[in-house]
């Protein structure tokens, strides 16, 4: 499985986790206005700091995945 496909799979898993955390329905559309995420399943209030926190967690998850993948790849070389 290529790295790009693995990344997309990971993003999809994160998307489902976020969707489940907000409401158990799948989120289809999101617009952000004045500190609130408007979705097709309702309005969810997030401060910009909470949004940044979720972004940092997502980046750390992706970063640790790449780090582990590269370590594994280097071990085979």
Secondary structure, DSSP 8 states (H G I E B T S, - for coil): --HHHHHHHHHHHHHHHHHHHH-SS----EEEETTEEEETTEEEE--HHHHHHHHHHHHHHHHHHHHHHHHHHHHH-
